[in-house]
Amino acid sequence: MSHSQLRIGLFFLATTICHSVFAQTPEDGSPRLVQLTESVYRVVHRPMAANTSVIATDEGLIVIDSTCRGQGNAEWLKPELDRRFDVPVKYVILSHDHEDHICGLQIFDDTATTISHKNTRKHIVREGRNTSIPDLVFDQKMEIHLGGKTLYLYYFGHTHSNNLIQIHLPEERILIAPDLAWGGTEKAIVFPDFRDAHVENLIETLGILAKLDDVDIVVPGHMGPTTQQSFLNFRGYVTTLRDRVLAEMVPGATIEEILERVTMEDYAHYENYDWWLHSNVISMWDNMYRWREPGYNDTPGNYQDAYPVGFPIGDYVPPE
């Protein structure tokens, strides 16, 4: 078999897995562990809940993220792993500090070492997150070797948050990419807002992930598997939203006017459009408000009108 034939075969296998796993989401929300590749499993339960992934090796297990929003939480997962595997959980990986993705993972502290980006630990301690406090932290890249499997943990800088990481198993051609893609579709608005995001680096990182080698399956932060095309589609949406909001801000449009004009109707077919467009526009405006400096002229009051101290919301009038 040629290399190109092998790649085509792997692509169709990955596509079949993605469709079958998504279709298996239980209607009653009851949890189960579904195998994605030779070593990687995903907890399937309540739709929209954050994903949990498990890497199984002969020497131990690795758990990536957990949620408290549904029956497939860490309290369910621990005895389920004990039942199915004869090895303990050796590592717990926290993708980022947002609690809906890492809830309850302290249940594995009896056997596991918890790993995260260095910024994640700061947020967890400060906010008192309901999770395991990391034992090991890293900055840009980390490798984990366990039972003949190698995981690569990447930090591409501030994207969805200032501590979000991606986990890659190139030998099994799978990338675990929380909150930079949406599952079950390649076209979606992935974030409810850009409150914790760095828009410029987010756009750059989505381009990097779309071109990452040795990836057939992408496990996103929510819902079932998807592909690298989802990164490109979301990148296009974020770039377009940023540009349209800026095009309104530069001549001085108010947030109310921007909300009325920036409708993104050409993305109305994207998943989550009806739910999240409004908050996406507001938070993109907020992000760009803090990112740019407006023009200035000598008209009295012009600068303060264009760039007031504090948000231009309500009846605030700057002092004379």
C-alpha positions as CSV (number, residue, x, y, z in Angstrom):
1,M,0.0,0.0,0.0
2,S,1.3,3.4,-0.9
3,H,1.8,6.3,1.6
4,S,-1.1,8.3,0.0
5,Q,-3.4,5.3,0.1
6,L,-2.6,4.8,3.8
7,R,-3.4,8.4,4.5
8,I,-6.7,8.2,2.6
9,G,-7.6,5.1,4.6
10,L,-6.8,6.8,7.9
11,F,-8.8,9.8,6.9
12,F,-11.9,7.7,6.2
13,L,-11.4,5.7,9.4
14,A,-11.2,9.0,11.4
15,T,-14.3,10.3,9.7
16,T,-16.2,7.1,10.5
17,I,-15.1,7.3,14.1
18,C,-16.1,10.9,14.4
19,H,-19.6,10.3,13.0
20,S,-20.2,7.1,15.0
21,V,-19.1,8.6,18.3
22,F,-21.2,11.7,17.9
23,A,-24.2,9.5,17.0
24,Q,-23.7,7.5,20.1
25,T,-24.4,10.3,22.5
26,P,-26.9,8.8,25.0
27,E,-30.3,10.6,25.0
28,D,-30.7,10.1,28.8
29,G,-27.3,11.6,29.6
30,S,-26.0,8.3,31.0
31,P,-22.2,8.2,30.8
32,R,-20.0,5.7,29.0
33,L,-16.4,5.5,27.9
34,V,-16.0,5.3,24.1
35,Q,-12.8,4.3,22.4
36,L,-11.5,6.7,19.8
37,T,-8.1,5.2,19.0
38,E,-5.9,2.4,20.3
39,S,-5.3,4.2,23.5
40,V,-7.6,7.2,23.7
41,Y,-11.1,7.1,25.2
42,R,-13.7,9.9,25.6
43,V,-16.4,10.1,28.2
44,V,-19.7,10.4,26.4
45,H,-22.7,11.7,28.4
46,R,-24.7,14.9,28.6
47,P,-24.4,17.0,25.4
48,M,-22.6,20.4,25.8
49,A,-20.7,19.2,29.0
50,A,-16.9,19.6,28.8
51,N,-15.1,16.6,27.4
52,T,-13.0,14.2,29.4
53,S,-10.3,12.1,27.7
54,V,-8.5,9.0,29.0
55,I,-5.3,7.6,27.7
56,A,-4.8,4.0,28.6
57,T,-1.4,2.3,28.8
58,D,0.0,-0.9,30.4
59,E,1.7,1.2,33.0
60,G,-1.1,3.5,34.0
61,L,-3.8,5.9,32.9
62,I,-3.8,9.6,32.0
63,V,-7.0,11.6,32.6
64,I,-7.4,14.9,30.8
65,D,-10.1,17.2,32.2
66,S,-13.4,16.5,33.8
67,T,-16.8,18.2,34.3
68,C,-19.4,18.5,37.0
69,R,-22.1,19.2,34.4
70,G,-23.6,15.8,34.0
71,Q,-23.4,12.2,35.1
72,G,-20.1,11.5,33.5
73,N,-18.1,13.4,36.1
74,A,-15.0,12.5,38.0
75,E,-16.9,10.7,40.7
76,W,-18.4,8.4,38.0
77,L,-15.1,8.1,36.2
78,K,-12.9,6.9,39.0
79,P,-14.8,3.6,39.7
80,E,-15.4,3.1,36.0
81,L,-11.7,3.2,35.3
82,D,-11.0,0.8,38.3
83,R,-13.6,-1.6,36.8
84,R,-12.2,-1.5,33.2
85,F,-8.5,-1.2,33.8
86,D,-6.0,-2.9,36.1
87,V,-3.7,0.0,36.4
88,P,-4.0,3.3,38.4
89,V,-4.4,6.8,37.1
90,K,-0.8,8.1,37.0
91,Y,-1.3,11.6,35.6
92,V,-4.1,14.1,35.5
93,I,-3.8,16.9,32.9
94,L,-5.7,20.2,33.3
95,S,-6.2,21.9,29.9
96,H,-6.8,25.3,31.5
97,D,-8.2,26.8,34.6
98,H,-11.9,27.2,33.6
99,E,-13.7,25.1,36.2
100,D,-16.3,23.5,34.0
101,H,-13.4,21.7,32.3
102,I,-11.5,20.5,35.4
103,C,-14.1,20.0,38.0
104,G,-13.6,17.4,40.7
105,L,-10.3,16.0,39.5
106,Q,-8.9,16.0,43.0
107,I,-10.5,12.6,43.4
108,F,-7.5,11.2,41.6
109,D,-4.9,12.8,44.0
110,D,-4.4,9.5,45.8
111,T,-2.5,8.0,42.8
112,A,-2.0,10.8,40.2
113,T,0.4,13.6,39.6
114,T,-1.5,16.7,38.3
115,I,0.0,18.7,35.4
116,S,-0.9,22.0,33.9
117,H,0.6,25.2,32.4
118,K,2.3,27.4,35.0
119,N,-0.4,30.0,34.7
120,T,-3.2,27.5,35.4
121,R,-1.9,26.9,38.9
122,K,-2.0,30.6,39.8
123,H,-5.7,30.9,38.7
124,I,-6.7,27.7,40.5
125,V,-5.2,28.8,43.8
126,R,-6.5,32.3,43.6
127,E,-10.0,31.4,42.5
128,G,-10.3,28.3,44.7
129,R,-11.3,26.1,41.8
130,N,-12.9,22.8,42.6
131,T,-10.1,20.7,41.2
132,S,-6.7,19.2,41.8
133,I,-3.9,21.7,42.4
134,P,-1.1,21.0,39.9
135,D,2.0,19.3,41.2
136,L,4.0,19.9,38.0
137,V,3.8,22.9,35.7
138,F,5.5,23.8,32.4
139,D,5.9,26.9,30.2
140,Q,5.9,26.1,26.4
141,K,6.2,22.3,25.9
142,M,6.2,19.1,27.9
143,E,6.5,15.5,27.0
144,I,5.0,12.6,29.0
145,H,6.2,9.1,28.4
146,L,4.1,6.3,29.9
147,G,3.7,2.7,28.9
148,G,5.2,3.2,25.5
149,K,3.0,6.2,24.7
150,T,4.3,9.7,24.2
151,L,2.1,12.8,24.8
152,Y,3.2,16.3,23.7
153,L,1.7,19.2,25.7
154,Y,1.8,22.5,23.9
155,Y,1.3,26.1,25.0
156,F,1.0,28.5,22.1
157,G,0.5,31.6,24.2
158,H,-2.6,33.4,25.4
159,T,-5.6,32.2,23.2
160,H,-8.9,31.4,24.8
161,S,-7.2,32.0,28.2
162,N,-3.6,32.7,29.2
163,N,-3.1,29.1,30.2
164,L,-4.9,26.8,27.7
165,I,-2.8,23.9,26.4
166,Q,-3.2,21.3,23.7
167,I,-2.4,17.6,24.0
168,H,-1.1,15.6,20.9
169,L,-0.5,11.9,20.4
170,P,1.1,11.9,17.0
171,E,1.5,8.1,16.9
172,E,-2.3,7.8,17.1
173,R,-3.0,10.9,15.0
174,I,-5.2,12.5,17.6
175,L,-5.2,16.0,19.0
176,I,-7.0,17.0,22.2
177,A,-7.8,20.7,21.7
178,P,-10.1,22.0,24.4
179,D,-12.1,25.1,23.6
180,L,-10.5,25.9,20.2
181,A,-13.0,23.8,18.2
182,W,-16.5,22.7,18.6
183,G,-17.5,19.0,18.3
184,G,-19.8,17.2,15.9
185,T,-19.4,19.9,13.2
186,E,-16.6,21.8,11.4
187,K,-18.5,25.1,11.5
188,A,-19.3,26.7,14.8
189,I,-18.9,29.7,17.0
190,V,-16.7,28.1,19.7
191,F,-16.7,30.8,22.4
192,P,-19.6,32.3,24.2
193,D,-17.4,35.4,24.5
194,F,-13.9,36.7,24.2
195,R,-13.6,37.9,27.9
196,D,-10.5,35.9,28.7
197,A,-9.0,35.8,25.2
198,H,-6.1,37.3,23.3
199,V,-7.7,37.7,19.8
200,E,-4.6,38.2,17.7
201,N,-2.7,35.2,19.1
202,L,-5.9,33.2,19.0
203,I,-6.1,33.8,15.2
204,E,-2.5,32.8,14.8
205,T,-2.7,29.7,16.9
206,L,-5.8,28.4,15.1
207,G,-3.8,28.6,11.9
208,I,-0.9,26.6,13.5
209,L,-3.3,23.9,14.8
210,A,-4.9,23.6,11.4
211,K,-1.5,22.7,9.9
212,L,-0.2,20.5,12.7
213,D,1.1,17.2,11.3
214,D,-0.1,13.8,12.3
215,V,-3.7,14.7,13.2
216,D,-6.8,12.9,11.9
217,I,-9.1,13.3,14.9
218,V,-9.6,16.4,17.0
219,V,-11.2,16.1,20.4
220,P,-12.6,19.5,21.2
221,G,-13.7,21.0,24.5
222,H,-17.3,20.1,24.0
223,M,-19.3,17.6,22.0
224,G,-17.9,14.9,19.8
225,P,-14.8,14.6,17.6
226,T,-14.1,16.9,14.7
227,T,-11.3,17.7,12.2
228,Q,-8.6,20.3,11.7
229,Q,-10.9,22.1,9.2
230,S,-12.8,23.3,12.3
231,F,-9.8,25.4,13.3
232,L,-9.7,27.2,9.9
233,N,-13.5,27.8,9.9
234,F,-13.4,29.3,13.4
235,R,-10.3,31.3,12.5
236,G,-12.2,32.8,9.5
237,Y,-15.1,33.7,11.7
238,V,-13.0,35.4,14.4
239,T,-10.9,37.3,11.9
240,T,-14.1,38.6,10.1
241,L,-15.8,39.5,13.4
242,R,-12.7,41.5,14.5
243,D,-12.4,43.3,11.3
244,R,-16.1,44.3,11.1
245,V,-16.1,45.5,14.7
246,L,-13.0,47.5,14.1
247,A,-14.4,49.0,10.9
248,E,-17.3,50.4,13.0
249,M,-15.2,51.5,15.9
250,V,-12.7,53.6,13.9
251,P,-15.2,56.1,12.7
252,G,-16.7,56.3,16.2
253,A,-19.7,53.9,16.2
254,T,-21.2,53.2,19.7
255,I,-21.5,49.7,21.0
256,E,-25.3,49.9,20.4
257,E,-24.7,50.8,16.8
258,I,-22.2,48.1,16.4
259,L,-24.6,45.5,17.7
260,E,-27.2,46.7,15.2
261,R,-24.8,46.6,12.2
262,V,-22.5,43.7,12.8
263,T,-25.0,40.8,12.3
264,M,-22.5,38.3,10.8
265,E,-25.4,36.9,8.8
266,D,-23.0,35.1,6.5
267,Y,-22.2,32.9,9.5
268,A,-25.8,32.3,10.5
269,H,-25.4,28.6,9.6
270,Y,-22.6,28.2,12.2
271,E,-23.4,26.2,15.4
272,N,-24.2,28.5,18.4
273,Y,-24.9,31.5,16.2
274,D,-28.3,32.2,17.8
275,W,-26.9,31.7,21.3
276,W,-23.6,33.5,21.3
277,L,-23.4,36.1,18.5
278,H,-24.7,39.0,20.8
279,S,-22.1,38.3,23.5
280,N,-19.4,37.7,20.8
281,V,-19.9,41.2,19.4
282,I,-20.0,42.9,22.8
283,S,-16.9,41.1,24.0
284,M,-15.0,41.6,20.7
285,W,-15.8,45.3,21.0
286,D,-14.5,45.2,24.6
287,N,-11.4,43.4,23.5
288,M,-10.7,45.9,20.7
289,Y,-11.6,48.9,23.0
290,R,-8.6,47.9,25.1
291,W,-6.4,47.0,22.2
292,R,-6.5,50.1,20.1
293,E,-5.9,53.9,20.5
294,P,-8.3,56.1,18.5
295,G,-7.4,59.1,16.5
296,Y,-7.1,62.5,18.0
297,N,-7.8,66.1,16.8
298,D,-7.9,69.4,18.5
299,T,-11.7,69.8,18.7
300,P,-12.6,70.4,22.4
301,G,-13.7,67.2,24.1
302,N,-13.1,65.1,21.0
303,Y,-10.5,62.8,22.6
304,Q,-12.6,62.1,25.7
305,D,-15.7,61.5,23.6
306,A,-13.9,59.0,21.4
307,Y,-12.0,57.3,24.2
308,P,-13.6,57.9,27.6
309,V,-12.0,56.7,30.8
310,G,-14.1,53.7,31.6
311,F,-16.7,52.1,29.3
312,P,-19.1,54.5,27.5
313,I,-22.2,52.8,28.9
314,G,-25.1,54.5,30.6
315,D,-25.3,58.2,31.5
316,Y,-21.7,58.8,32.5
317,V,-20.5,62.3,31.6
318,P,-16.8,63.1,32.2
319,P,-16.1,66.2,34.3
320,E,-15.4,69.5,32.6
